[in-house]
Amino acid sequence: MTQSSSTVGAAAGYRPSATLPFAAEFRRQASRRRTQLALGFMVLLPLIILIAFQFDSGEDDRNGGGEFASLSDLATSGGLNFTLFALLVSASFLLVVVVALFCGDTVASEASWGSLRYLLAVPVPRARLLAVKLVVALAYSGLALLLLAGTALLAGTLRYGWEPLSSQVSAQLDPGEGLLRLLAVLGYLAVVLLAVAGLAFLLSVVTDAALGAVGGAVLLWILSSILDQITALGGIRAFLPTHYANAWLGLLSTPVQTDDVVRGCISAIAYATLFWSLAFWRFTRKDITS
């Protein structure tokens, strides 16, 4: 039996594929304060919104609160509508920050603590270390999204009841169909946020400063959103990662509009694949000194 070059001279029983198990890394990240605070806030935010509605005096409606006020009215008309409102107010910034935190902090924090080289000295193959960290970061990002939506749905249903889903772009949908539409919106947001995850993960590999990776990803996402508002750019805007960020509204229309949803999914997956490929290429070739 021949041995691969990566295991020649290794201790008996050493298997590269058995190093740094997913469960071990998942537990490591779960014990970190930033993970606990981020997930805790995902649970807390819908409750804060619910309490805020309880103290709403209705003055915004009388003074012409505009589109946001009308969305607030819909939010209190059922658990599904409350969940949709919670996702709406979170999607453009909060969820971007949370995903950037999980994916941008994962490698850069190890480098800033000086523990990255010790993980590689275990030895954990570089590609495996990066793959495990990426999968765990994506798992926590998905968990954060589910906690936000799940808490909002539970709290909203208990407070406002199990009512039809309403929106400004469609007629009322019965609760069963409304739940399916809401799950579709949730799935689309998860796909769109892959672009954020890819960008943050690439910056996490490039820099040893976790704050720089997280902040850089958020700032670049905001910059893309600003550029997307400049109509003078014409067709160039379609290539920006944020151009189809709000295409999920088509999933609420009657009939369902999926053209931009498909384009948005293709764009997000393409950007994420590009960023992750660059991250693996860079990490497997860089000198690890920290």
N, C-alpha and C positions, 0 to 999 in steps of 0.2 A: 504494500500500500504506500502510495506517495503522499508526501505532505506538501501543502501549499507554501509558497515562500513567506507568507505572512505569519506562519506558525512554526517555522524552522527555528529551533533553539528556544522555543517557549516551554514553560513548565508543563508537565504531564497533565492532560485533561483540560488544557486551556482551549476554549472555543471563543473566537471573536464574537460570534453571533449571540453568545450568552452574557456578554458584558453589558452593564448598565441596562437592566430590564426596564420596560415601560412602567411597570408597577412601582419600581423603586424611585424612578424619576418623578412619577406622579405624586408619590407620597412626599418626596423632597419639596416639590413645589407647593403642595398643600400646606406644609408646615411654615411657609413663608408668610410674613405679615401682609405683604402687598397682595398676595392671593386671597387671603382671608378678608381683607378690607374691600377689595374689588368685588368679590362675590357677595359679600355682605351688603354692599351698597346697591347691587342689582336687586336684592330682596327689599331693601329699605326704600328705594326710589318710588315704586308704585304706592307704597303706604304713605309716603310724604305727599304724593299727588292726591291721593284719596282724602287725606286730612285737609289739604288745601281746598279741595272742593267743598268740604263741610263748612269751611269758613267763608265761602264765596257769597258775597252779598248781592251779586247780580248787577252791580253798578256798571260793569263793562258793557253789558247788553244795552243798558239805557243810554250810555254815552257813545254807542256805536263802536263796539269792540272789534268789529271787522271779522275777517276770515278766522283768525285764531279763536275768537269768542264763539263763533258758530261751531268750531271743532270741539271746544270745551263743552258746549251744550250736548253734542252727540256723545261725548265721553260718559256722561252721566245717564245715558239711556239704556245701559245694559253692560254686562261683563265683557262681551266681545268688543263693544265700542270703546270701553275703558282701556282694554288691552291694546287696541289699535292706536289710541291716543298716546299711550305710554311709549309705544314703539316709534310713533311719529316724532315725539319730542326728544327721543334718545338717539335716533338713527344718524342724524347729521353730525353729531359731535361726541356725545358720551360713549356710544358703542365704538366709535373710531378710537377714542383714547384707551378704552379697556382692551381692545384687541391689540393696539400698538404696545400697551403695557406688557401683556403676556408674551407677545412675540418679539418685542424689541429688547426686553430685559433678560431673556433667558440665557443667551450666550455672553452678552456684554457684562452682566453682573458677575458671572463666574470669572471673567478676565479681570474685572476690577477688584475682586476679592483675592486674586492670585491663586484660585483653586482650579482653573482650567487646565493648566499644565499637569497638575496632579491627577486629574481625571484621565488625561491622555496617557499618563505613566502607569495606569492600573495594569495593563494598557487597554484602553477603549479605542477601537479604530475611529478615526476622525469622522468618516462618513456616517458610521453608526451613531456616534455621539450626537452629531448634528440632526440626524433623522429622528432620533428618539426625542430630542428637545423640541423639534418642530412639531411632532405629533402631539406631545404633551401640551405645548402652547396652544395648538389648535383645539385640543380637547377642552381646555379651560376656557377658551374663547367661546366655543359652542355652549359650554355649561353656563357661562355668564348670560348669553342670549336666552337660553331656555329658562333660567331663573327669573330674568326680568319678565318674560312673557308669561311664565307660569304663575308667578306671584300676582301679576296684574290681573290675569284671568280669574284666579281664585278670589282675590280680594274684591275685584269688580263684580263678579257674579254674586258673592255673598251680600254685597251692599246694594247693587242695582238690579240683580236678577238675571235670568237667562233669557235675554231678549234678542230679537233679530238684529243682524249687523246692518248698520246704516253708514252711508258715506255721502260725500258731495258729488260723487261721480257715478252713482248707481242708485237703483231703487233698493228698498229693504230686501235683505236676504234672510231666509229662515235660519235659525241657529245652527242647524246641521251644515248647511252649505256655507254659512258664514264662518264656521270653525275651519272648514277646509280651505276657504280663501285666506283666512288668517295664517294657517300653517304654510300655505304657499308664499305669503308675504315673508314669513319668518325664514323659509328656505332661501328665498331670493336675497334677503339681507345677509344671510350667512355666506352666500356665494360672493356677493359684492365685497364683503369685508375681507375676503381672501386676498384682494389686492393690497389692502392695508397690512394684512399679516405678512405678505411677501415682502413689502417694502420695509417694514419694521425689522423683519428677520434678517434681511440683507444688511441693514445698517447695524444690527447687533453684531454681525460678523466683522464688519468693516472697522468698527470703533470699539474701544474698551470702556467707553462711558455709557452706562445704561440710560442715563437721562438724555444723552445726546441722541441715542437710537430711538427712544420713545418720542422725544420732542421733535426730532427731525422728521419722523414718519407723519406725525400729526400736522406739522407745519406744511409739509409738501402736499398733504391731502387737502388742507385748507387752500393752499395756493392753486391747486388744480380746480377747486370749487370756484375760486374767484375768476380764474381764466375762463371757466366754462360760462360765466355770465357775460363775457365780452363778445357780443354778436359779431363784431368786426373780424373775429378770427375765422368766421365761416365754418367750413367743413372740418377744419383742424380740431374743433371742439369735440367731434365724435371720437377722436383718438385719446381724449383725456380719460383717466380712470374714473373720474367722478361724473362723467357725462350722463350715464344711465343710472345714477344712484337712486333717483326717484321713480324709476320705471315700474316699481312695485305698485304704484297707483293704478296701473292698467289691470292688475289682478283683481281690483275691486270694482271695475266698471262692468256694465252690462251692455253687450256681451264682453267677455274677457279679452283684453288687448295684450297679446303676447309678443308682438314684433320687437319692441324695445327691451322686453324681458330677456328674450333670446340673445339679442345683441349685447345686453349688459352682462349676461352670464359668460358669453364668449370673451368679452373684453376683460372681465375680472380674472377668469381662469388663465387667459394668455399673459396678463401682467404678473399674476402670482407665479406661474410657471417660469417666466423669465427671471423674476427676482430670486426665486428659490434656486434656480440653476446657477445664477451668478454667485449666490451665497455659498453653495457647495463647491463651486469652482475655486472661489477665493479661499475658503477655509481649509481645503485640502492642500493648498499650496503655500499658505502664509506661515511665517515663523511664529510659534507660540512662545512668548517670553513672559507671560503673566498668568 
